[in-house]
Amino acid sequence: MLIVMRHGATEQEITRVVGVIRDLGYEARLMPGAQRTAVGLVGNDGRVDASRLEGLPGVQEVIQVTKPYKQVSREWQPEPTVVRLPGGATVGGSEVVVMAGPCSVESERQILESARQVKEAGAVILRGGAWKPRTSPYSFQGLGKPALKLLAKARDEVGILVCTEAMDPEGVGWVAEVADIIQIGARNMQNFSLLKAAGRSKKPVLLKRGMSATIEELLLSAEYLLAEGNHDVILCERGVRSFDTATRNLFDISAIPVVHKLSHLPIIADPSHGTGLRDKVIPMARAAVAAGADGIMVEVHPNPDAALSDGAQTLFPDQFAQLMREVRAIAEVIGRRVAEPASVGA
């Protein structure tokens, strides 16, 4: 971190900056210049609050020389993180993992049928929401805790891993009892109490990018999880808000290689929420795999026209089978392969 003093800053003001840095437990290094003086803060471990220095008299600006996040960065860990799941499945290695299923759990028949269909087509992980944070309070909000029992039944009977969303710190414990992956949704990306609870859960966490979040903000949210001791974190690009109404969101494909450059954490892509349109899901899934995504998350329903949430972006089972064939071919071209499902038990 570099603290740049104003032109004409007094010796007293510079001394005060040095003193604050030392009080914070770091080394201060003076760098006198022809026009102004800068003070280097040496040993920044990511816990320095820049606002403590920005408001001091004589300070013009504070420049972050290193990234504000630490443990998620390539500087901290050069090698990619590989998240290991039950049954031998991995996220972040040479394989591309596919998560698929309905937006929300609606009934026992629906979730069991969905689980069988997506596994048969090649999905490794069943996704399905027990709780659904919706923009309108009058939209279907999910079945809640009864849905967790249905997901557990699908896991046992079909032999497929489960990913579902926790909405609050209390719900983390309930979800952790059933799910192989705890999802933190886009609307909760900066719910810091939820992130801390998920970080303490000792279960892999899927962290979705917020609807208006920068990549740096996504990585800082992931830092909360790692700071609590949970290193099994999977990031997810699911589209950000844009001025264009042609699609539901702007699906930021470039986020995939950007994150891979900045962070060792794996990143998957969600073309269903990224576009909001069924006919755009397959081409964007192909593009995400080609861009290097470590996996994709796709919404699939036995009868999307009857889905209680997000039916317009949900694939029919035959469309999902087509997607799987096409992403397998693309993965092979870039030297990877799509992970095959393996039976798992509770």
C-alpha angles and dihedrals in degrees: 000000000000122000110201115203124215120259105272096021110165126243088245092056092049091048090052091053090050090050094051091050091052092045087056089057100255137112119258118211119192118220109186116199137187093256105021144356126249127198119210119213106213124199098028106176095184096267097095114119104216091200089071088066104030093068097050118113113265096020114129100180144337116229121201105222093178127038117276089232120066118173095046093051130100087235089064095042119011096187120077117258114242113204110211120210133189115283093034097287117146137191118206102028130094093299128083110224122209123211116190143163142100124320089242139012107251106167142346093258093048097050095043091049091047092050093051093047097048093044092049089053092050109270115147097195132041115220120197133147122239090180121029120199102211131187091231120053088216094060122096107283099192133260094274120204095001087061090059089059090052091050090050089052091050090050092051100041100038098031098230132135118250133223120184137158129261114208102192141007092268091053093054091077093050093048093045090059091062111019129077088204126032111215122213106199129222093258090054099044090113097035091121098187088053091048091052092049092049089048089058094046097087089222127113112266128212108207117196122207113251119250093252100021126129119225089252090055090050091052092047089053088051088051088064089060094048091044087061090054100262110127096167096093127147119192123213131204107208104161133275133236118277139177091245117091096194088100133020092249140358104262102217104210090169089065089074098064091034092057091045089056095047102036141036091216119107118248129205129188132233108204092173095067090028092067107012090213125102096217091054097051099079097047091046091048088054090049093049093053090046089052090056104264113169090220146342132236115210133180113233128172131178088234112013093182088066096042115130092218136027096355092153092065097038122106126229112238093254090052090052090052088053091050091053092052092050098045090049089058093048093047090054092052092057094045099262135100136217112254116248121227120254127192115260133184133215 
